[in-house]
C-alpha cells in the first residue's frame, strides 16, 4: 500500500499527515514523525475489530512517500 504524507514543523516537533486518510504521527524529528505515522496506519488498517479475529492477518507493507 502506498500513501503520501506532508511534514509540518511545529515548535520543537514534527507532524506527518497522511493525505489519503486522517492518520497523523508526531515526533521530535522528521524520522520519528514518519515512523509514528506508519504505526498509526498499521493500527488503523490491520487491527482486527472483531472479538475473535482470524488466526492469520495478511499485512501488506506500507510505503510512505512525500507529497
Secondary structure, DSSP 8 states (H G I E B T S, - for coil): -EEEEEEEE-SS-EEEEESSSS-EEEESSHHHHHHHHHHHHHHHHH---SSS--S-------EEEE-
